[in-house]
Amino acid sequence: MARVQIAINHEKCPTPINCHRCIEVCPQCVYKMHLVKIEKGKEMPEDAWELAMWFPDQCAGCLECIRVCPEGALTLIAPCERECPAHVDIPSMISLIKANMEEEALALHRNRNPFVETCARACPHLCDVTCERKRIDGKPVNVRSLKRYMAEVAKNSSAKPLMKENPKNADKKVAVIGAGPSGLSCAYFLRRIGYPVTVFDKADKPGGIITSMIPLYRLPEEAVKRDIDFILSTGIELKLNCEVGKDISLNELRKEGYKAFYIAIGAQSPTPLGIEGEDLDGVIQAWDLLKDFRKGIEPKLGKKVSVIGGGNAAIDAARTAFRFGSDVTIIYRRDREEMPAIQDEIEEAEKEGIKFLFLARPLKIVGESGKVKKLICGKMEIKGYDLN
């Protein structure tokens, strides 16, 4: 089947659809959400019309539905845009860059995701997975590099976000709790449609994980600052060093006139391994190591460091430890292909000299006089998938 996805404009084609033309021309006799089958001549169930897109698993790619729609309510979605979590219009962005219209491309990106410079350096670029260019020579378009170029060329742009002030929203104050990427993005999109928004955070600077944990060699502070300054330029009020629930309660915020709350406090606690010895001196959570590194605090590391895990935090921790002169090995219970970390970061770690031990599961941390002495692992095998 075709790698096609169709977006639906509900304003142009309200629930339920009336003309049935898209259904009648579909060679698969299906237009569905959640795999709901639509038989010819029957009206699409309302619960099948709630999502914003039709998925491609049974689409033949003929696009007849788009051609026959009298309201122009259907739009073709490129595979890269479909895979992007923010659904950035990547083909249009690339076309604008090609035409030397970097400011317009930047505005297009910010219409869906305001963290342009951040994502140009730290995005997992899922758009690569379904890039159609791979059919030519196996290599996807390097969207992240194009994005970085676009942001660099247009970084001094004075362009402001498109605001749609709405009198109906102007008196509905919203409190966003947490000034990380989620909280700031929420505040940005709410502010653009006229809501007065205040963001609260217990930290002394906004950004959450991107300003407190991701190492500077991956994500320069000035790049993040430009993204955050642009977001705040919409008129968002920012209150730092203020912990909701401690310095001020939700009830107090309600008394101040806040009508809605968005909780974006992040994952505050690391997940323990659940093995013997993880409370020994010398066992450090990646979370703590990375936060200290960003604060300029030198970690107490041994000559040999084992990093357990295969995600981005594990790679960042390993590369950070390596910069302090440690001999670093990443231990992961599956093989390389299963590592959830960004592939580019894994490759960079390998180039730096970090070693990898795959199919190894930590069983026990052995100590001596309260300090780590060695790590005992069990050998794993790939035999299909389980719930873990």
ZAMARGU-4260 file (C-alpha; in steps of 0.2 Angstrom, whole numbers, plus 5000, padded with zeros to 4 digits):
<rodrens>
0) 5000/5000/5000 | 5005/5018/4998 | 5014/5028/5011 | 5000/5041/5012 | 4991/5050/5025
5) 4976/5062/5022 | 4973/5077/5034 | 4955/5083/5037 | 4949/5100/5039 | 4934/5099/5050
10) 4929/5117/5047 | 4926/5113/5029 | 4919/5096/5031 | 4909/5096/5048 | 4903/5080/5057
15) 4895/5070/5050 | 4900/5070/5031 | 4886/5073/5020 | 4891/5071/5002 | 4900/5054/5003
20) 4910/5057/4987 | 4927/5053/4996 | 4919/5036/5001 | 4912/5032/4984 | 4928/5035/4975
25) 4939/5025/4987 | 4945/5009/4978 | 4948/5001/4995 | 4930/5005/5000 | 4938/5011/5017
30) 4940/5028/5025 | 4942/5025/5043 | 4949/5031/5059 | 4954/5017/5072 | 4952/5004/5058
35) 4933/5008/5056 | 4927/5001/5040 | 4915/5011/5029 | 4904/5002/5017 | 4899/5011/5001
40) 4882/5020/5003 | 4883/5021/5022 | 4886/5036/5032 | 4903/5037/5042 | 4900/5034/5060
45) 4903/5050/5070 | 4916/5042/5082 | 4926/5038/5066 | 4927/5056/5061 | 4935/5063/5077
50) 4953/5062/5073 | 4962/5074/5062 | 4970/5061/5050 | 4966/5046/5040 | 4980/5033/5042
55) 4989/5024/5027 | 4988/5006/5031 | 4974/5003/5018 | 4976/5018/5006 | 4980/5014/4988
60) 4988/5032/4986 | 4976/5036/4971 | 4972/5053/4980 | 4954/5053/4971 | 4946/5058/4988
65) 4956/5074/4987 | 4951/5077/4969 | 4933/5075/4971 | 4930/5084/4988 | 4919/5099/4984
70) 4925/5108/5000 | 4943/5106/4998 | 4944/5098/5015 | 4956/5085/5012 | 4975/5087/5011
75) 4989/5075/5007 | 5002/5073/5021 | 5020/5069/5017 | 5027/5054/5026 | 5040/5065/5035
80) 5027/5077/5041 | 5017/5062/5047 | 5031/5055/5057 | 5036/5072/5065 | 5028/5073/5082
85) 5024/5091/5080 | 5018/5088/5062 | 5029/5102/5055 | 5026/5104/5036 | 5044/5098/5031
90) 5042/5098/5012 | 5036/5116/5012 | 5050/5121/5024 | 5063/5114/5013 | 5056/5122/4998
95) 5057/5139/5007 | 5075/5136/5011 | 5079/5132/4993 | 5071/5148/4988 | 5082/5158/5000
100) 5067/5162/5011 | 5074/5157/5028 | 5063/5169/5038 | 5047/5162/5030 | 5053/5144/5033
105) 5057/5148/5051 | 5040/5155/5054 | 5032/5140/5046 | 5042/5129/5058 | 5037/5140/5073
110) 5019/5138/5068 | 5019/5120/5074 | 5035/5120/5085 | 5043/5135/5093 | 5059/5126/5098
115) 5068/5127/5081 | 5086/5129/5087 | 5084/5116/5101 | 5077/5103/5089 | 5090/5107/5076
120) 5102/5100/5088 | 5093/5088/5099 | 5079/5081/5089 | 5078/5062/5086 | 5073/5067/5068
125) 5060/5054/5066 | 5056/5061/5049 | 5071/5052/5042 | 5063/5035/5045 | 5050/5038/5031
130) 5059/5050/5020 | 5055/5046/5002 | 5073/5051/4996 | 5079/5034/5004 | 5071/5026/4989
135) 5085/5034/4978 | 5101/5030/4987 | 5096/5024/5004 | 5100/5041/5012 | 5086/5053/5019
140) 5086/5072/5018 | 5096/5079/5032 | 5082/5089/5039 | 5090/5093/5056 | 5105/5101/5047
145) 5094/5111/5036 | 5084/5117/5051 | 5100/5122/5059 | 5106/5131/5044 | 5089/5140/5043
150) 5089/5145/5061 | 5107/5151/5059 | 5103/5162/5044 | 5087/5169/5052 | 5093/5170/5070
155) 5093/5189/5070 | 5075/5190/5062 | 5064/5203/5070 | 5048/5193/5065 | 5035/5191/5078
160) 5023/5176/5080 | 5006/5177/5072 | 4994/5182/5086 | 4975/5179/5085 | 4968/5189/5099
165) 4951/5183/5104 | 4940/5193/5116 | 4932/5177/5122 | 4948/5171/5128 | 4955/5187/5135
170) 4948/5185/5152 | 4952/5166/5155 | 4969/5166/5164 | 4979/5150/5162 | 4992/5144/5174
175) 5006/5133/5167 | 5016/5124/5180 | 5033/5120/5173 | 5044/5130/5161 | 5051/5115/5152
180) 5048/5112/5133 | 5030/5105/5136 | 5025/5119/5147 | 5032/5133/5137 | 5025/5126/5121
185) 5008/5125/5129 | 5009/5143/5135 | 5015/5148/5117 | 5000/5141/5108 | 4988/5147/5121
190) 4995/5164/5120 | 4994/5165/5101 | 4975/5162/5102 | 4972/5176/5115 | 4973/5168/5132
195) 4983/5177/5146 | 4996/5164/5152 | 5007/5163/5167 | 5021/5150/5168 | 5027/5145/5185
200) 5043/5135/5189 | 5053/5131/5205 | 5070/5133/5195 | 5079/5149/5193 | 5078/5149/5174
205) 5066/5142/5161 | 5069/5127/5150 | 5068/5112/5161 | 5078/5097/5155 | 5085/5107/5140
210) 5094/5120/5151 | 5097/5109/5166 | 5103/5092/5159 | 5107/5091/5141 | 5126/5094/5140
215) 5132/5110/5132 | 5142/5101/5119 | 5126/5095/5112 | 5115/5110/5115 | 5123/5127/5117
220) 5114/5138/5130 | 5113/5153/5118 | 5103/5143/5105 | 5090/5138/5118 | 5089/5155/5125
225) 5084/5162/5107 | 5070/5149/5107 | 5064/5153/5124 | 5065/5172/5121 | 5055/5170/5106
230) 5041/5161/5115 | 5041/5173/5129 | 5040/5188/5117 | 5021/5183/5114 | 5017/5191/5131
235) 5019/5176/5142 | 5022/5180/5161 | 5036/5170/5169 | 5037/5167/5187 | 5053/5158/5192
240) 5058/5152/5210 | 5040/5148/5213 | 5035/5131/5217 | 5016/5128/5215 | 5010/5117/5230
245) 5024/5125/5241 | 5025/5143/5238 | 5008/5145/5232 | 4993/5133/5231 | 4981/5129/5217
250) 4967/5136/5227 | 4976/5152/5229 | 4979/5153/5210 | 4960/5150/5208 | 4957/5165/5219
255) 4968/5175/5208 | 4957/5171/5194 | 4965/5157/5185 | 4952/5147/5176 | 4963/5132/5169
260) 4979/5123/5174 | 4992/5114/5163 | 5003/5103/5173 | 5020/5100/5165 | 5032/5096/5179
265) 5041/5082/5170 | 5048/5065/5176 | 5056/5071/5192 | 5062/5054/5199 | 5074/5042/5190
270) 5069/5023/5189 | 5079/5012/5201 | 5087/4996/5194 | 5080/4985/5208 | 5096/4976/5210
275) 5107/4973/5225 | 5120/4986/5228 | 5113/5001/5219 | 5114/5011/5235 | 5133/5009/5237
280) 5144/5024/5236 | 5149/5026/5218 | 5132/5022/5210 | 5126/5039/5202 | 5110/5042/5193
285) 5112/5049/5176 | 5100/5063/5181 | 5111/5069/5195 | 5127/5067/5185 | 5120/5078/5170
290) 5113/5091/5181 | 5129/5093/5191 | 5139/5094/5175 | 5128/5108/5169 | 5130/5117/5185
295) 5149/5116/5183 | 5151/5103/5197 | 5164/5090/5194 | 5158/5073/5197 | 5167/5060/5208
300) 5171/5046/5195 | 5183/5032/5195 | 5195/5027/5182 | 5182/5015/5175 | 5164/5019/5173
305) 5149/5008/5167 | 5134/5016/5161 | 5118/5005/5162 | 5105/5009/5148 | 5103/5013/5130
310) 5093/5029/5129 | 5099/5047/5127 | 5102/5050/5145 | 5114/5035/5145 | 5123/5041/5130
315) 5124/5059/5137 | 5131/5052/5154 | 5144/5041/5145 | 5150/5055/5135 | 5151/5067/5150
320) 5160/5054/5160 | 5172/5052/5146 | 5176/5070/5146 | 5182/5068/5164 | 5195/5055/5159
325) 5186/5039/5163 | 5186/5023/5153 | 5168/5021/5149 | 5157/5006/5144 | 5139/5007/5140
330) 5130/4991/5146 | 5113/4988/5137 | 5102/4972/5138 | 5097/4972/5120 | 5108/4974/5104
335) 5113/4990/5095 | 5098/4990/5084 | 5086/4991/5099 | 5095/5006/5107 | 5082/5020/5109
340) 5095/5033/5109 | 5097/5045/5094 | 5108/5036/5081 | 5119/5051/5078 | 5123/5052/5097
345) 5127/5033/5097 | 5139/5035/5083 | 5147/5050/5091 | 5150/5041/5107 | 5159/5027/5097
350) 5170/5039/5088 | 5175/5046/5105 | 5181/5029/5111 | 5166/5024/5122 | 5164/5005/5122
355) 5148/4996/5121 | 5143/4979/5129 | 5127/4972/5122 | 5115/4958/5128 | 5121/4961/5146
360) 5109/4963/5160 | 5115/4970/5177 | 5112/4957/5191 | 5121/4964/5206 | 5133/4978/5211
365) 5146/4971/5222 | 5154/4983/5235 | 5169/4983/5247 | 5169/4995/5263 | 5153/5003/5256
370) 5160/5007/5239 | 5157/5000/5222 | 5170/4986/5217 | 5162/4977/5202 | 5146/4974/5192
375) 5140/4957/5189 | 5130/4955/5173 | 5120/4940/5165 | 5121/4936/5146 | 5105/4939/5137
380) 5098/4932/5120 | 5086/4940/5108 | 5071/4928/5107 | 5057/4939/5102 | 5048/4953/5112
385) 5040/4952/5129 | 5031/4965/5139 | 5047/4973/5145
</rodrens>
